[in-house]
Amino acid sequence: GKRCNETEPRDRGIAMVFQSYALYPHLSVYENMSFGLTLQKMAKPEIDERVQKAAKILQLENLLDRKPAALSGGQRQRVAIGRAITREPAVFLFDEPLSNLDAALRMDTRMEIAELHRTFNATMIYVTHDQVEAMTLADKIVVLKDGIVQQVGAPMDIFHRPANQFVASFIGSPKMNFLDVTVINCEGGVATVQSDSIAAMRINADGFAAGETAVLGIRPQHLVPDDGTARDGNISGLVTMIERLGTETIVSFETPTAQRMLATIPDDTEIKKGE
């Protein structure tokens, strides 16, 4: 609600955390974290109090005398976050802050950022291409494509009720499967659809006419191996790749119409490539 176009950056109450850390290489961790406060001509005791408080939160207390070159990537990113924290801003801007970190560090730092959000209760605008970060950190997600907003909503609302096919394919891992289907009939909020790849199945849908074509989206988690139980929507396919992840198995298979699909199944399922 406050216009900041003509306000000096240091007076806006906004702190930025960059993808590339953007630390001053000739300054120590302490000096990097206190730099913005020094510019504001804040009293030294208050600067020290804020830096020490941020260092404790981010477990940087033993690194305050080091230069950025002597730090790991995760430590540098924590210093960049600490520099933002010391300013106690109204708004934090995060530009893909975890993309330069390895997987384990990303998870740890993600948890730290979530905890910071709870601690400071400040607005955080967080840009990311990693949907796990978006789903786990956000209260509200804005999905963008080519600079155009596709959907705004809570993470699980977007996951379960995507506004369009782009959002459906973008949110969720592994990606959603899409099949071109023909509507056989549609009445009472239930449509029956089928294609060369999938046997007739009923879905909750309305507003379609018999003979109309549509795109059916199926998440890999909703496909199950055939155990002989009579079900709608059987799909036959040739297994082309198996990825065993320990907790689950991702199966790639090809339908008779040469369409590649993915299924996420229990890890103890007996299945072989070529079946």
Disulfide bonds with the S-S distance in Angstrom:
none
